[in-house]
């Protein structure tokens, strides 16, 4: 694990490179998780991608081993862009592939719109570009404040996964990870999401973008990723059938292989 302090927040992340010596290895995949997860959500993806790219996986503030959100001003996507840019600078990574799930995907899109030339490709899972479409999220405040984070986590598991779509071990890990996340950070992130709209930023993303979307997310209706694809200069949409919101975990192999094919075809 490594860390750095950004805007008075200690951010933890893992960074490693096991690409063979005869491969270039100059391009880095930076993984960005969503609300309630941490950097370990990507573990099942790694066997498919570590042979070609160096890897950075971040714990966003309030998750994993990073400090909770404690900003003196309103939370914005610029704060997360600063995290991505600062980690990349510390690790001397000039060619980035941003891979994000849920809000992590929204963060990846925003960062890509600002980091011209440095971001070579983006891949997202279960991601929206405007928050008015994020059904149920407004209810999180009442749910957490009235019933606690464990009740919120159990409800979230049902929205992430169809029954029997994951192992008990994965569900137990996700439940524990969600419960260990900072509830105030979760609510601040949810507030940012439901008020966000990246529509005017999307035409600035010149890198190719892969949007992987479940067909049954309770949070994002299918018209949103279709609209998002059309707004991107080079967007591709891959629908994951019979899946709820948590495809980065429940369909990790499918998503990793789709990302691998996408990066190969984009020659990144």
C-alpha positions as CSV (number, residue, x, y, z in Angstrom):
1,X,0.0,0.0,0.0
2,X,1.0,3.6,-0.7
3,X,-0.5,6.9,0.3
4,X,-0.5,10.6,-0.2
5,X,-2.3,13.5,1.3
6,X,-4.7,15.5,-1.0
7,X,-6.6,18.5,0.3
8,X,-5.8,17.3,3.9
9,X,-7.1,13.8,3.2
10,X,-4.8,10.8,3.4
11,X,-5.6,8.6,0.4
12,X,-4.4,5.0,0.3
13,X,-3.8,3.0,-2.9
14,X,-2.0,0.0,-4.2
15,X,0.4,0.3,-7.1
16,X,2.3,-2.6,-8.8
17,X,3.7,-3.6,-12.2
18,X,4.2,-7.2,-13.2
19,X,4.3,-6.7,-16.9
20,X,7.0,-8.8,-18.6
21,X,10.3,-7.1,-19.2
22,X,9.9,-7.4,-23.0
23,X,6.5,-5.5,-23.0
24,X,6.3,-1.7,-22.9
25,X,4.4,-1.5,-19.6
26,X,4.2,2.3,-19.8
27,X,0.4,2.5,-19.7
28,X,-1.3,2.2,-16.3
29,X,-4.8,1.1,-15.5
30,X,-6.2,3.2,-12.6
31,X,-9.2,1.5,-10.9
32,X,-11.8,3.7,-9.2
33,X,-14.5,2.1,-7.1
34,X,-17.9,3.4,-6.4
35,X,-19.9,4.1,-3.2
36,X,-19.6,1.5,-0.5
37,X,-16.8,-0.5,-2.2
38,X,-13.0,-0.3,-2.0
39,X,-10.0,-1.1,-4.2
40,X,-10.5,-4.8,-3.6
41,X,-13.6,-4.9,-5.8
42,X,-11.2,-5.2,-8.8
43,X,-9.3,-8.3,-7.5
44,X,-10.9,-10.7,-9.9
45,X,-10.1,-8.5,-12.9
46,X,-6.4,-8.5,-12.3
47,X,-5.4,-11.8,-13.9
48,X,-6.8,-10.6,-17.2
49,X,-5.0,-7.2,-17.3
50,X,-1.8,-7.3,-15.2
51,X,0.2,-8.8,-18.0
52,X,-0.2,-5.8,-20.3
53,X,-0.5,-2.8,-17.9
54,X,0.8,-1.6,-14.6
55,X,-2.0,-1.2,-12.0
56,X,-3.1,1.4,-9.5
57,X,-6.2,0.8,-7.4
58,X,-7.4,3.6,-5.2
59,X,-9.4,3.6,-1.9
60,X,-11.6,6.8,-2.2
61,X,-11.9,8.9,0.9
62,X,-14.3,7.3,3.4
63,X,-13.6,3.8,2.0
64,X,-11.1,1.1,2.6
65,X,-8.0,2.5,4.3
66,X,-8.4,6.1,3.2
67,X,-9.5,8.8,5.6
68,X,-13.2,9.9,5.7
69,X,-14.3,13.0,3.8
70,X,-13.8,16.1,5.9
71,X,-13.9,18.9,3.3
72,X,-14.2,22.6,4.4
73,X,-16.2,23.2,1.2
74,X,-18.8,21.4,-0.8
75,X,-17.7,18.1,-2.4
76,X,-17.2,18.3,-6.2
77,X,-15.8,16.1,-9.0
78,X,-12.8,18.4,-9.1
79,X,-11.8,16.9,-5.7
80,X,-11.7,13.4,-7.2
81,X,-10.0,14.7,-10.4
82,X,-7.3,16.1,-8.1
83,X,-6.9,12.6,-6.4
84,X,-6.4,10.9,-9.8
85,X,-4.0,13.5,-11.1
86,X,-2.0,13.6,-7.9
87,X,-1.7,9.8,-7.6
88,X,-0.6,9.6,-11.3
89,X,2.0,12.3,-10.8
90,X,3.4,10.6,-7.7
91,X,3.7,7.3,-9.5
92,X,5.0,9.0,-12.6
93,X,2.2,7.6,-14.8
94,X,1.7,9.7,-17.9
95,X,-0.5,7.2,-19.9
96,X,-3.6,6.3,-18.0
97,X,-6.6,4.0,-18.6
98,X,-9.3,4.9,-16.2
99,X,-11.6,2.0,-15.1
100,X,-14.5,2.9,-12.8
101,X,-17.7,1.4,-11.4
102,X,-20.8,3.3,-10.6
103,X,-19.8,6.7,-9.2
104,X,-16.2,5.7,-9.9
105,X,-17.1,5.6,-13.6
106,X,-18.6,9.0,-13.3
107,X,-15.4,10.2,-11.7
108,X,-13.4,8.6,-14.5
109,X,-15.4,10.4,-17.2
110,X,-15.0,13.7,-15.5
111,X,-11.3,13.2,-15.1
112,X,-10.9,12.2,-18.7
113,X,-12.6,15.4,-19.8
114,X,-9.9,17.4,-17.9
115,X,-6.8,15.3,-18.6
116,X,-6.4,15.7,-22.3
117,X,-3.6,13.5,-23.8
118,X,-2.9,11.7,-20.5
119,X,-6.0,9.5,-20.4
120,X,-5.8,7.0,-23.3
121,X,-9.1,5.1,-22.7
122,X,-11.9,4.8,-20.2
123,X,-14.0,1.8,-19.2
124,X,-17.0,2.0,-16.9
125,X,-19.5,-0.3,-15.2
126,X,-23.0,0.8,-14.2
127,X,-22.3,4.5,-14.7
128,X,-24.5,7.5,-15.3
129,X,-23.5,11.0,-16.4
130,X,-26.4,12.9,-14.9
131,X,-27.7,12.4,-11.4
132,X,-31.4,13.0,-11.8
133,X,-31.6,9.5,-13.2
134,X,-30.2,7.8,-10.1
135,X,-33.3,6.3,-8.6
136,X,-33.4,5.4,-4.9
137,X,-30.3,7.3,-3.9
138,X,-32.2,10.2,-2.3
139,X,-33.7,7.7,0.1
140,X,-30.2,6.8,1.5
141,X,-30.1,9.7,3.9
142,X,-33.3,8.6,5.7
143,X,-32.3,5.0,5.6
144,X,-28.9,5.4,7.1
145,X,-30.0,8.1,9.6
146,X,-33.0,6.1,10.7
147,X,-31.9,2.5,10.6
148,X,-28.1,2.5,10.4
149,X,-25.5,1.6,7.8
150,X,-26.0,-2.2,8.2
151,X,-29.7,-1.9,7.1
152,X,-28.5,0.3,4.2
153,X,-25.9,-2.3,3.2
154,X,-28.4,-5.2,3.2
155,X,-30.7,-3.2,1.0
156,X,-27.9,-2.3,-1.3
157,X,-26.9,-6.0,-1.7
158,X,-30.3,-6.7,-3.1
159,X,-30.0,-3.8,-5.6
160,X,-26.5,-4.9,-6.6
161,X,-27.1,-8.6,-7.1
162,X,-29.8,-11.0,-8.3
163,X,-30.2,-14.0,-6.0
164,X,-27.5,-16.6,-6.6
165,X,-25.6,-14.4,-9.0
166,X,-22.6,-14.3,-6.6
167,X,-21.1,-16.6,-4.1
168,X,-21.8,-16.2,-0.4
169,X,-18.2,-15.2,0.1
170,X,-18.5,-12.2,-2.3
171,X,-21.8,-11.1,-0.7
172,X,-20.3,-11.3,2.8
173,X,-17.2,-9.3,1.6
174,X,-19.4,-6.6,0.1
175,X,-21.6,-6.4,3.1
176,X,-18.6,-6.0,5.4
177,X,-17.0,-3.5,3.1
178,X,-20.1,-1.4,2.9
179,X,-20.6,-1.5,6.7
180,X,-17.0,-0.4,7.2
181,X,-17.4,2.6,4.9
182,X,-17.9,6.0,6.5
183,X,-21.6,6.9,6.4
184,X,-21.1,10.6,6.2
185,X,-18.8,10.1,3.2
186,X,-21.4,7.9,1.5
187,X,-24.1,10.6,2.0
188,X,-21.9,13.4,0.7
189,X,-21.1,11.3,-2.4
190,X,-24.8,10.5,-2.9
191,X,-25.6,14.2,-2.7
192,X,-23.0,15.0,-5.4
193,X,-24.3,12.2,-7.6
194,X,-27.9,13.2,-7.6
195,X,-27.1,16.9,-8.4
196,X,-24.5,16.2,-11.1
197,X,-24.7,16.6,-14.8
198,X,-21.7,16.0,-17.0
199,X,-23.5,16.5,-20.3
200,X,-21.5,19.6,-21.2
201,X,-18.1,17.9,-20.4
202,X,-18.6,14.7,-22.5
203,X,-17.6,16.1,-25.9
204,X,-14.2,17.0,-24.4
205,X,-13.4,13.2,-23.9
206,X,-11.5,12.3,-27.0
207,X,-10.2,9.0,-25.7
208,X,-12.3,5.9,-26.5
209,X,-14.9,4.9,-23.9
210,X,-16.4,1.6,-23.1
211,X,-19.7,1.6,-21.2
212,X,-20.6,-1.7,-19.6
213,X,-24.2,-1.6,-18.4
214,X,-26.4,-4.1,-16.6
215,X,-29.9,-4.6,-18.1
216,X,-31.6,-4.4,-14.6
217,X,-29.9,-1.7,-12.5
218,X,-32.4,-0.3,-10.0
219,X,-30.4,3.0,-10.1
220,X,-29.8,3.6,-13.8
221,X,-32.5,3.1,-16.5
222,X,-31.3,1.9,-19.8
223,X,-32.0,5.2,-21.6
224,X,-29.3,6.8,-19.6
225,X,-26.3,4.8,-21.0
226,X,-27.8,5.0,-24.5
227,X,-27.8,8.7,-24.2
228,X,-24.3,8.7,-22.7
229,X,-23.0,6.7,-25.6
230,X,-24.5,9.1,-28.1
231,X,-22.9,12.1,-26.3
232,X,-19.4,10.7,-26.3
233,X,-17.3,11.3,-29.4
234,X,-16.0,7.6,-29.3
235,X,-18.3,5.7,-27.0
236,X,-19.2,2.0,-27.1
237,X,-22.0,0.4,-25.2
238,X,-22.0,-3.3,-24.0
239,X,-25.1,-4.5,-22.3
240,X,-24.8,-7.2,-19.6
241,X,-27.9,-9.3,-19.5
242,X,-29.7,-10.6,-16.4
243,X,-27.7,-8.4,-14.1
244,X,-28.3,-5.8,-11.4
245,X,-26.1,-2.8,-10.5
246,X,-23.0,-4.7,-9.2
247,X,-21.6,-6.1,-12.5
248,X,-18.0,-5.1,-11.6
249,X,-18.2,-7.8,-9.0
250,X,-20.9,-10.2,-10.1
251,X,-19.7,-10.3,-13.7
252,X,-16.1,-9.5,-13.1
253,X,-14.7,-12.0,-15.6
254,X,-17.1,-10.9,-18.3
255,X,-16.3,-7.2,-17.7
256,X,-12.6,-7.8,-17.5
257,X,-12.5,-9.7,-20.8
258,X,-14.7,-7.1,-22.4
259,X,-12.3,-4.4,-21.2
260,X,-9.3,-6.4,-22.5
261,X,-10.9,-6.8,-25.9
262,X,-11.8,-3.1,-26.0
263,X,-8.3,-2.0,-25.1
264,X,-6.8,-4.4,-27.7
265,X,-9.1,-3.1,-30.4
266,X,-8.3,0.5,-29.4
267,X,-4.6,-0.4,-29.5
268,X,-4.0,1.2,-26.0
